[in-house]
Amino acid sequence: MTLFDPPGAVSGGLGGWGDASEPDSAAPDPHAPLAARMRPRTLDEVVGQAHLLGPGSPLRRLVEGDAPMSLILYGPPGSGKTTLAQIVSSATSRRFAQLSAITAGVKDVRTVIEEARRQLNHTGRQTVLFIDEIHRFSKTQQDSLLGAVETRTVALVAATTENPFFSLVSPLLSRSLLLTLQPLTDEDIGVLVDRALADERGLGGAVALDDDARAHLVRLAGGDARRALTALEAAAGAVLAAAGGAPAVGGAPDAGGASAGAAARIDLAALEQAVDTAAVRYDRDGDQHYDVISAFIKSIRGSDADAALHYLARMIQAGEDPRFIARRLVIHASEDIGLADPTALLAATAAAQAVALIGLPEARINLAQATIHLALAPKSNAVVMAIDDALGDVRAGKAGPVPPALRDGHYAGSARLGHAVDYVYPPGTPEGVAAQQYPPDALVGRDYYHPSARGGERELAARLARLRAAVRGG
């Protein structure tokens, strides 16, 4: 399932008016982009998003049963939002209208609604109103849709790449069914690429794609079908032009061109040249995945910021999931830095939040900032050693009852059991520290945290020694 700009996309506000034609009623426009020609026409042609397309799912009921409902389609670019909107309109008896939130205003919205109301009153046909990038609508613009959605004068199908709980008004959300689309998998992208190579609507067998070029193309796509097919079209055009042929309607090459014999081949070099992106030897499911992330973390641990940035760039360029990189940074911040630089975890966590909030390509900057911060930070594994030592004692059975003074004293009868009776509230003492037993009897005097003499832990070591003496009464 793919997200593409529809052929003849509207500019300047209103557009896309009129009844939707049947999916197979017209041959593909030979001048349309490959991505538009290969857009799925029915739910059965859709690739990916299986969680939305199963039997009895709301989306399938809407398409097959003509159920009157409004939809908010939330997902990343290239995941299928526009495609679903067009399938909904063409598979039902409704009219189809389209607005772009980038150019349309409140007046445009009201014009669409008035025409939809007139059509409903005179012909009984409901209008499907597709609004792309609805998160760009202001609150006033979104509010102008509420009455028509409430009365079902229009069936709203709105697409957004932004979290709808932040970008859309609550009344509009409550009147619509929210469907969350996931990025396409590498397998999904591969299916779409293979289909475009063979299908008469696409390249019609005029070109063949080498295995390493195909793998690189899938990596470049990053789950975005439009990106994959756009790159494929550029590479196919280049090799066909070099061979003396060019794709015509449905991708069939001109007579006397490359397809008169064997199909023109797209190798890795041709693909790189067409998309101007060098291939990086990196397999997200193989050795390179583990080798590069290992080198990345070890470079940070070794305080080599430049090497760490190199490996970061390799992962980003190869299409590694930025969330995976961010998770490793968060782990490393505590595992190998800890309290030697308490701000390291804050920097790594902030980078992870930035990745989730804005994604690539912008989040590459946040990942780079966190990488440099962690590489330059003083190193200490005292935190991970402390928790692992504590876990080792627990697994070895060194536990025992909680001291009576530390037990819960909030329920009736707890004082009769001696729970919390002798507890001393540390903030109420002059020094803010009270001498009393905290661990179970079997672990009195057991030290887990051993701060290093580096960075912030140098001062923590002295403070820890004073606190242990005060707490333990030594």
Residue pairs with C-beta under 8 A, 6 or more apart in sequence:
1 40
1 46
1 47
1 48
1 49
1 79
1 80
1 83
1 84
1 181
1 184
1 188
1 225
2 35
2 38
2 39
2 40
2 47
2 78
2 79
2 80
2 83
2 184
2 192
2 225
2 226
2 229
3 75
3 77
3 78
3 79
3 80
3 81
3 82
3 83
3 159
3 224
3 225
3 226
4 33
4 35
4 36
4 39
4 82
4 83
4 225
4 226
5 36
5 82
5 226
6 16
6 36
6 39
6 82
6 86
6 98
7 29
7 32
7 36
9 15
9 100
10 16
10 98
10 99
10 100
10 103
11 100
11 103
12 103
13 99
13 100
13 103
13 104
13 105
13 108
14 97
14 99
14 104
14 108
14 111
14 112
15 98
15 99
15 100
16 96
16 97
16 98
16 99
16 130
17 97
17 98
17 115
18 95
18 96
19 95
19 96
20 86
20 89
20 90
20 94
20 95
20 96
20 128
21 90
22 90
23 41
23 42
23 87
23 90
23 91
24 41
27 249
27 250
28 36
28 37
28 201
28 249
28 250
29 36
29 37
30 248
30 249
30 250
33 229
33 230
33 233
34 196
34 202
34 203
34 229
34 230
34 232
34 233
34 236
34 251
35 225
35 226
35 229
35 230
35 233
37 201
37 202
37 250
37 251
38 192
38 195
38 196
38 199
38 201
38 202
38 229
39 83
39 86
40 46
40 47
40 83
40 87
41 87
41 90
42 87
42 91
43 53
43 59
43 60
43 63
43 64
43 87
43 91
46 53
46 80
46 83
46 84
46 87
47 184
47 188
47 191
47 192
47 195
47 225
48 79
48 80
48 182
48 184
48 185
48 188
49 79
49 80
49 181
49 182
51 57
51 182
52 59
52 179
52 181
53 59
53 60
54 60
58 67
58 69
58 177
58 179
59 71
59 84
59 179
61 67
62 69
62 71
62 88
63 87
63 88
63 91
63 92
64 91
66 92
66 93
66 94
68 126
68 152
68 155
69 155
69 176
69 177
70 149
70 152
70 154
70 155
70 156
70 157
70 158
70 175
70 176
70 177
71 84
71 88
71 155
71 156
71 157
71 158
71 176
71 177
71 178
71 179
72 134
72 158
72 160
72 164
72 168
72 172
72 173
72 176
72 177
72 178
72 179
73 80
73 81
73 84
73 85
73 157
73 158
73 159
73 160
73 179
73 181
74 160
74 161
74 162
74 163
74 164
74 178
74 179
74 180
74 181
75 81
75 161
75 180
75 181
75 182
75 183
76 161
76 181
76 183
76 223
76 224
76 359
77 161
77 224
77 226
77 227
78 183
78 184
78 221
78 223
78 224
78 225
78 226
78 227
78 228
79 181
79 182
79 183
79 184
79 223
79 224
79 225
80 181
80 184
80 225
81 132
81 159
81 160
81 181
82 130
82 132
82 159
84 157
84 179
85 128
85 130
85 157
85 159
86 96
86 130
88 128
88 155
88 157
89 95
89 96
89 128
89 130
89 157
90 96
92 128
93 125
94 125
94 126
94 127
94 128
94 155
95 116
95 119
95 125
95 126
95 127
95 128
96 127
96 128
96 130
97 112
97 115
97 116
97 127
97 128
97 129
97 130
97 154
98 129
98 130
98 131
98 132
99 108
99 109
99 112
99 129
99 130
99 131
99 132
100 131
100 132
100 133
101 131
101 132
101 133
101 134
101 135
101 136
101 137
101 141
102 133
102 136
104 131
104 141
105 141
106 140
106 141
106 144
109 141
109 144
109 145
110 144
112 127
112 129
112 154
113 129
113 144
113 145
113 147
113 148
113 153
113 154
115 127
116 126
116 127
116 129
116 148
116 153
116 154
117 148
117 153
119 125
119 127
120 126
120 127
120 153
126 152
126 153
126 154
126 155
127 153
127 154
127 155
128 154
128 155
128 157
129 148
129 154
129 155
129 156
129 157
130 157
130 158
130 159
131 137
131 156
131 157
131 158
131 159
132 159
133 159
133 160
133 161
134 142
134 158
134 159
134 160
134 167
134 168
135 160
135 161
135 162
135 164
135 167
135 168
139 169
142 168
142 169
142 172
143 169
143 171
143 172
145 154
145 156
145 172
146 171
146 172
146 175
147 153
148 154
148 156
149 156
149 172
149 175
149 176
150 175
156 176
158 168
158 176
160 167
160 168
164 173
164 178
165 173
183 222
183 223
183 224
184 192
184 221
184 223
184 224
184 225
185 223
186 218
186 219
186 223
186 284
188 223
188 225
189 217
189 218
189 221
189 223
189 225
189 228
190 214
190 218
192 225
192 228
192 229
193 209
193 214
193 217
193 218
193 228
193 229
193 232
195 202
196 202
196 203
196 229
196 232
197 203
197 205
197 207
197 208
197 209
197 232
198 204
198 205
199 250
199 251
200 250
200 251
200 252
201 250
201 251
202 250
202 251
203 232
203 236
203 247
203 251
204 247
204 250
204 251
204 252
204 253
205 251
205 259
205 263
206 236
206 240
206 245
206 247
206 251
206 252
206 253
206 257
206 258
206 259
206 263
206 264
207 235
207 236
207 239
207 240
207 258
207 263
207 264
207 265
207 266
208 262
208 263
208 264
208 265
208 266
209 217
209 232
209 265
209 266
210 265
210 266
210 267
210 268
212 267
212 268
212 279
213 235
213 266
213 267
213 268
213 270
213 271
216 268
216 271
216 272
216 279
217 228
217 231
217 232
217 235
217 271
218 228
219 280
219 282
219 284
219 318
219 319
220 227
220 228
220 231
220 275
220 277
220 319
221 227
221 228
221 231
221 319
222 319
222 360
231 271
231 274
231 275
232 266
234 274
234 275
235 266
235 270
235 271
235 274
235 275
236 247
236 251
236 264
236 266
237 246
237 247
237 274
238 270
238 273
238 274
239 258
239 264
239 265
239 266
239 270
240 246
240 247
240 253
240 257
240 258
240 264
242 264
243 257
243 258
243 264
244 256
244 257
244 258
245 253
245 254
245 256
245 257
245 258
245 259
245 260
245 264
246 253
246 254
246 257
247 253
248 254
252 259
253 259
253 260
258 264
268 279
271 279
272 278
272 279
277 317
278 317
280 314
280 317
280 318
281 288
282 288
282 289
282 292
282 314
282 315
282 318
282 320
283 289
284 318
284 319
284 320
284 321
289 320
292 311
292 314
292 315
293 311
293 315
293 324
293 325
293 328
295 307
295 311
296 308
296 311
296 312
296 315
296 325
296 328
296 371
297 328
297 332
299 305
299 307
299 308
299 310
299 311
299 375
300 308
300 332
300 336
300 371
300 374
300 375
301 332
301 336
301 379
303 375
303 376
303 379
304 375
305 371
305 372
305 375
305 376
308 371
308 372
308 374
308 375
309 368
309 371
309 372
312 325
312 367
312 368
312 371
315 325
316 322
316 325
316 360
316 364
316 367
322 355
322 359
322 360
322 363
322 364
322 367
323 352
323 355
323 356
325 355
325 367
326 348
326 351
326 352
326 355
326 367
326 370
327 352
329 348
329 351
329 352
329 367
329 370
329 371
329 374
330 345
330 348
330 349
330 352
332 348
332 374
333 344
333 345
333 347
333 348
333 349
333 374
334 344
334 345
334 383
334 384
335 381
335 383
335 384
336 379
336 380
336 381
336 384
337 344
337 345
337 374
337 377
337 378
337 379
337 380
338 344
338 380
338 381
338 382
338 383
338 384
338 457
339 380
339 382
339 383
339 451
339 456
339 457
339 460
340 377
340 378
340 379
340 380
340 382
340 452
340 454
340 455
340 456
340 457
341 377
341 378
341 455
341 456
342 456
343 373
343 377
344 373
344 374
344 377
347 369
347 370
347 373
347 374
348 370
348 373
348 374
350 366
350 370
351 363
351 366
351 367
351 369
351 370
354 363
354 366
355 363
355 366
355 367
358 366
377 455
378 454
378 455
378 456
378 457
379 454
380 451
380 452
380 454
380 455
380 457
382 449
382 450
382 451
382 452
382 457
383 449
385 448
385 450
386 448
386 449
386 450
387 448
389 448
390 448
393 443
393 446
398 442
398 443
399 440
399 442
400 440
400 441
400 442
400 443
401 440
401 441
402 440
403 436
403 437
403 438
403 439
403 440
403 441
404 417
404 418
404 419
404 420
404 421
404 422
405 420
405 421
405 422
405 423
405 424
405 436
405 437
406 420
406 423
406 438
407 414
407 417
407 419
407 420
408 414
408 419
408 420
409 415
409 419
409 420
409 421
409 423
414 420
415 421
422 436
423 436
424 434
424 435
424 436
425 434
426 432
426 433
426 434
431 470
433 467
433 470
433 471
434 471
435 470
435 471
435 472
435 473
436 471
437 444
438 471
439 446
444 472
445 472
447 468
449 464
451 457
451 458
451 460
451 461
451 464
452 458
452 461
453 461
468 474
